[in-house]
């Protein structure tokens, strides 16, 4: 299957660039990392996207994770339509927000949650709460972990292992990152050194439960437990960012991969994506004594006009209630099929690669060895990935338009969708090989 030139998408992109910076409302959508014209989508159903030119694609992005059940799931749609008929926002407490909070608390180790509207809002609020609870100001994060566009977390590593960070983007003042330490991921010695030098000032360590924003880079065995223990012994809080992994990696989220086994629990957690069912919704939660410091119960202020709105909470609640063990078993089966076939195709074409996973989440690195940190992720062959991406796109498979992102499957990926992916892989692998050999 060869797709025709995306004429309507190109026209829309030209119009968008006149009124929207870069033509998109989130940078990765612009295709800058892979080249070419971004596809503007008109509709989605199940495992498929349809663009404005009428072309269909198997979706392996899933709105960057939220569409666990697939697009336009009939039961989620019915619940949302009924909620919309009752009104879209009240500015008052509602029943669905209580039920969604109960569902999150039942699945995870948190005692209470506060609902917000975005992952960035969740991590920003969790950090404020950690600082307010501990009376400390320094935050430790890891290179390659993304926690939203919070000023203090858009930071690059300083000149030494335990030195303070520099702003990672124009527009972030030095003062915003002066209290952020950026360490290499999976590096226990760096963490120990940071706490030895700055321990009494550290309010919290924040990390993705399993990093997915540099591709999937699993924590080495015991690493998260080590972080939780180090924080507890130093009087700091451990924040596990589950905006991406929450209810996606496993039914319990990324915490279920090792925390449930190793026995550690975070002090605070952040959630998003799946828990919104495709709507703007996120949350942060944690220990009862920490969460009780939030206003109006405590002195740490946080608020949001659309937080816990009845539409997003209804969609999220419907999604979580439908996401049973059978759904996760299907995600695992489909994911394993695609991972194996992708690796086989790349190996047959002689393309160096690594497939790395976290529960039902996975990514493909165009790199020769195991990727354990951001340095390793950054060493991959992004040009080869771009060639692979465009070959898959022409064959009707929509992959993440960046080598640093996860691939997501859904409960709606059936035999037709999987076969379309598998049929496209050999040619895409050969396209990547041609670029890799020429570099």
C-alpha positions in Angstrom: 0.0 0.0 0.0 1.4 3.4 -1.1 -0.1 6.5 0.2 -0.6 9.5 -2.1 0.9 12.9 -1.4 -0.7 14.5 1.7 -2.1 17.4 -0.2 -4.7 18.5 2.4 -2.3 18.0 5.3 0.3 20.2 3.5 -2.3 22.9 2.9 -3.4 22.8 6.5 0.2 22.9 7.7 0.8 26.0 5.6 -2.2 27.7 7.1 -1.3 26.6 10.6 2.2 28.0 10.4 0.7 31.4 9.8 -1.2 31.4 13.0 0.4 28.8 15.3 4.1 28.8 16.1 5.7 26.0 14.0 2.2 25.0 12.9 1.6 22.8 15.9 0.5 23.0 19.5 3.1 20.5 20.8 6.6 20.5 19.2 7.0 16.8 18.4 3.9 16.9 16.1 5.8 19.1 13.6 7.8 16.1 12.2 11.0 18.1 12.7 12.8 15.0 14.1 11.9 12.9 11.0 11.3 15.4 8.3 8.4 15.8 5.9 4.9 17.1 6.4 2.9 16.2 9.5 -0.4 14.4 8.9 -3.5 16.2 10.1 -6.0 13.7 11.4 -9.7 14.0 10.8 -11.0 11.0 12.8 -10.0 7.9 14.7 -11.7 4.6 15.5 -10.4 1.6 17.2 -6.7 1.1 16.2 -7.0 3.4 13.1 -6.4 7.0 12.3 -7.9 8.7 9.2 -6.2 11.9 7.9 -7.7 14.8 6.1 -6.6 13.3 2.7 -8.7 10.2 3.6 -5.7 7.9 4.2 -5.9 5.3 7.0 -3.1 4.4 9.4 -2.6 1.9 12.2 -2.0 4.0 15.2 1.0 3.1 17.3 1.0 6.5 19.1 -2.4 6.4 20.8 -2.5 10.1 21.6 0.9 9.5 23.3 -0.5 6.9 25.6 -4.1 7.7 26.8 -6.0 5.5 24.3 -5.6 2.3 26.1 -8.9 0.9 24.8 -8.5 2.4 21.3 -10.2 5.4 19.8 -13.9 6.1 20.1 -14.6 3.2 22.4 -18.4 2.9 22.4 -18.9 2.6 26.2 -16.5 5.6 26.9 -18.3 7.6 24.2 -21.7 6.8 25.7 -20.6 7.8 29.2 -19.1 11.1 27.9 -22.2 11.9 25.8 -24.4 11.4 28.8 -22.1 13.6 30.9 -22.1 16.4 28.2 -25.9 16.3 28.2 -25.8 17.3 31.8 -23.4 20.2 31.3 -19.7 20.5 30.7 -18.3 22.3 33.8 -19.9 23.5 37.0 -17.1 24.9 39.1 -18.4 22.7 42.0 -17.6 19.3 43.4 -19.1 16.4 41.4 -19.7 12.7 41.9 -17.5 11.5 39.0 -14.4 13.2 40.5 -14.9 11.3 43.8 -15.4 8.0 42.0 -12.3 8.6 39.8 -10.2 9.4 42.9 -11.5 6.3 44.6 -10.5 4.2 41.6 -7.0 5.6 41.6 -6.5 5.1 45.3 -7.8 1.5 45.0 -5.2 0.7 42.3 -2.1 2.4 43.7 -0.3 3.0 47.0 -1.5 6.6 47.4 -3.9 7.5 50.2 -5.4 10.5 48.5 -5.3 12.4 45.2 -5.9 15.9 43.9 -7.2 16.1 40.3 -5.7 18.6 37.9 -5.9 19.1 34.1 -2.4 18.2 32.8 0.7 16.2 33.6 2.8 19.4 33.9 0.3 20.7 36.4 0.6 17.5 38.4 4.4 17.4 38.6 4.5 21.2 39.3 2.1 20.8 42.2 3.8 17.7 43.6 7.1 19.6 43.7 5.4 22.5 45.5 3.8 20.2 48.0 7.1 18.4 48.6 8.8 21.7 49.3 6.0 22.9 51.5 6.0 19.6 53.5 9.7 19.3 54.0 10.6 23.0 54.3 13.4 22.4 51.9 14.0 23.7 48.3 16.4 21.5 46.3 14.9 19.0 43.8 16.8 16.1 42.2 15.9 14.9 38.7 17.5 12.7 36.1 18.8 13.5 32.7 16.4 12.2 30.0 13.4 12.1 32.3 10.7 14.6 31.3 8.2 15.9 33.8 6.3 18.4 31.8 7.3 22.0 30.9 7.8 23.1 34.5 10.5 25.8 34.6 12.6 24.2 37.3 12.5 20.8 35.5 13.5 22.1 32.1 17.1 21.9 33.2 20.3 20.5 31.9 23.1 18.9 34.0 25.7 21.2 35.5 29.4 20.8 35.1 29.8 18.1 37.8 27.8 15.2 39.1 26.3 17.0 42.1 26.3 20.6 40.8 23.2 22.7 40.2 21.6 22.7 36.8 21.5 25.3 34.0 18.3 26.3 32.2 17.6 23.8 29.3 15.6 26.3 27.2 15.5 30.1 26.6 12.8 31.7 28.7 13.7 29.8 31.8 15.6 32.1 34.2 18.7 30.8 35.9 16.9 31.4 39.2 14.3 28.7 38.3 16.9 26.0 38.0 19.3 27.1 40.7 17.6 24.6 43.0 17.6 21.7 40.6 20.2 18.9 40.5 20.3 16.8 37.3 21.9 13.4 37.7 22.7 10.6 35.3 19.9 8.0 35.3 20.5 4.6 36.9 23.6 6.0 38.6 23.5 5.2 42.3 26.9 6.7 43.0 25.7 10.1 41.6 22.7 10.0 43.9 24.8 9.1 46.9 27.2 12.0 46.1 24.3 14.4 45.6 22.9 13.5 49.0 26.3 13.6 50.7 26.8 17.2 49.5 23.2 18.6 49.5 21.2 16.1 51.6 19.8 18.5 54.3 18.5 20.9 51.5 16.9 18.2 49.3 13.1 18.3 49.3 12.5 15.5 46.8 13.8 13.2 44.1 11.5 13.0 41.1 11.8 10.3 38.5 9.7 8.6 36.0 8.6 5.2 37.4 10.1 3.8 34.1 11.5 6.5 31.9 9.7 6.7 28.6 10.5 10.2 27.4 13.9 9.2 26.0 12.5 5.9 24.9 11.9 3.1 27.4 14.9 2.9 29.7 14.0 0.6 32.6 15.4 1.3 36.1 18.1 -1.2 36.9 16.9 -3.8 39.5 16.5 -2.1 42.8 17.1 1.4 41.6 13.7 2.9 42.5 13.8 1.1 45.8 17.3 2.6 46.4 15.9 6.1 45.6 12.9 5.6 48.0 15.2 4.4 50.8 17.7 7.2 50.2 15.0 9.8 50.4 13.4 8.3 53.5 16.8 8.2 55.4 17.5 11.8 54.4 14.1 13.2 55.2 13.3 14.0 51.6 10.3 12.8 49.6 10.4 10.4 46.7 8.1 11.4 43.8 7.3 8.7 41.2 6.1 10.3 38.0 3.5 8.0 36.5 1.9 10.4 34.0 3.0 8.1 31.2 3.2 4.7 32.9 0.2 5.1 35.2 -2.4 2.4 34.3 -0.5 1.9 31.0 2.6 -0.1 31.9 0.5 -2.4 34.1 -3.0 -2.2 35.7 -1.2 -0.5 38.7 1.1 1.5 36.5 4.9 1.5 36.6 4.9 1.0 40.3 3.4 -2.4 39.7 6.5 -3.5 37.8 9.0 -3.3 40.7 7.5 -1.4 43.7 4.8 -4.0 44.3 7.5 -6.7 44.3 10.4 -4.9 46.1 8.1 -3.4 48.7 8.9 0.3 48.3 6.2 2.9 47.9 6.6 6.5 46.7 5.7 9.4 49.0 4.0 11.2 46.1 2.9 10.0 42.6 1.7 11.8 39.5 -0.8 10.5 37.0 -2.2 11.5 33.6 -2.9 10.2 30.1 -4.8 6.9 30.6 -6.7 8.2 33.7 -8.3 10.9 31.4 -9.5 8.5 28.8 -8.4 11.0 26.0 -9.5 14.1 27.8 -7.2 16.7 29.6 -7.0 15.2 33.1 -4.2 14.4 35.5 -3.6 13.9 39.3 -1.1 13.9 42.0 -1.4 11.9 45.2 0.5 10.3 48.0 0.7 9.7 51.8 -2.1 11.0 53.8 0.1 13.2 56.0 1.7 14.8 53.0 -1.5 15.4 51.1 -3.1 16.9 54.1 -0.8 19.9 53.7 -2.7 20.9 50.6 -5.2 23.8 50.8 -7.9 24.0 52.0 -6.9 21.4 54.6 -3.3 22.8 54.9 -1.2 25.8 53.9 0.2 24.7 50.5 -1.9 26.4 47.9 -3.0 24.7 44.6 -6.2 25.3 42.5 -7.6 24.9 39.0 -10.9 26.0 37.4 -11.4 22.9 35.3 -9.8 20.4 37.8 -12.0 17.4 38.2 -14.5 18.5 35.6 -17.3 16.1 35.0 -16.5 15.3 31.3 -12.8 14.3 31.8 -13.5 12.5 35.0 -16.3 10.5 33.4 -14.1 9.5 30.5 -11.3 8.5 32.8 -13.5 6.6 35.1 -15.1 4.7 32.2 -11.6 3.8 30.8 -10.2 2.6 34.1 -13.3 0.5 34.8 -13.1 -1.2 31.4 -9.4 -1.8 31.6 -9.5 -5.3 33.2 -7.0 -8.1 33.2 -8.2 -9.2 29.8 -7.3 -5.8 28.3 -3.8 -5.9 29.7 -3.3 -9.5 28.5 -4.2 -8.4 25.0 -1.9 -5.4 25.2 0.9 -7.7 26.2 0.2 -10.2 23.4 0.0 -7.6 20.7 3.1 -5.8 22.0 5.1 -8.9 22.1 4.1 -9.8 18.5 5.1 -6.3 17.2 8.3 -6.2 19.2 9.5 -9.6 18.0 8.6 -8.8 14.4 10.3 -5.4 14.5 13.5 -6.9 15.9 13.5 -9.7 13.4 13.0 -7.4 10.5 15.8 -5.0 11.6 18.1 -7.9 12.4 17.5 -9.4 8.9 18.4 -6.0 7.4 21.5 -5.7 9.5 20.3 -2.7 11.4 21.8 -2.3 15.0 18.9 -2.0 17.4 17.5 -2.6 20.9 13.9 -3.2 21.8 13.3 -2.2 25.4 10.1 -2.6 27.4 8.2 -1.7 30.6 5.1 -3.8 30.9 2.9 -3.0 27.9 5.1 0.0 26.9 8.0 -0.4 24.5 10.4 1.4 22.3 12.9 0.7 19.6 16.4 2.2 19.8 18.5 2.3 16.6 21.6 1.6 18.8 24.0 -1.3 19.1 23.9 -1.9 22.8 21.6 -1.7 25.8 20.4 1.8 26.6 20.6 2.5 30.3 20.6 6.4 30.4 20.2 9.5 28.3 23.7 9.4 27.0 23.0 6.0 25.5 19.7 7.1 24.1 21.3 10.1 22.5 23.8 7.9 20.7 21.3 6.1 18.5 21.0 6.6 14.7 18.1 9.0 14.4 18.6 9.3 10.6 18.0 5.6 10.3 14.9 5.9 12.4 13.6 8.7 10.2 13.9 6.5 7.1 12.2 3.7 9.0 9.4 6.0 10.1 8.6 7.3 6.6 8.6 3.8 5.1 6.1 2.7 7.8 4.0 5.8 7.2 3.8 5.2 3.5 2.7 1.7 4.3 -0.1 2.9 6.5 1.5 2.7 10.0 1.7 5.8 12.2 4.7 5.6 14.5 5.9 8.3 16.9 7.6 11.0 14.8 10.7 10.9 17.0 13.2 8.2 17.8 13.0 9.1 21.5 9.3 8.1 22.0 7.4 5.0 23.0 5.2 2.9 20.8 1.7 2.3 22.2 -0.8 -0.4 21.4 -4.4 -0.6 22.5 -7.1 -3.1 23.2 -8.5 -2.4 19.7 -5.4 -3.6 17.8 -6.9 -6.6 16.1 -5.5 -9.1 13.5 -6.0 -6.6 10.6 -4.1 -3.9 12.4 -1.3 -6.1 13.5 -0.9 -7.7 10.1 -0.6 -4.2 8.5 2.2 -3.4 10.9 4.0 -6.7 10.3 3.7 -6.4 6.5 5.3 -3.0 6.5 8.3 -3.9 8.6 10.7 -5.6 6.1 10.7 -2.7 3.7 11.1 -0.2 6.5 14.0 -2.1 7.9 15.7 -2.1 4.5 15.1 1.7 4.3 16.8 2.1 7.6 19.6 -0.1 6.6 20.3 2.0 3.5 20.7 5.1 5.6 22.6 3.3 8.3 25.1 1.9 5.8 25.6 5.3 4.2 26.3 7.2 7.4 
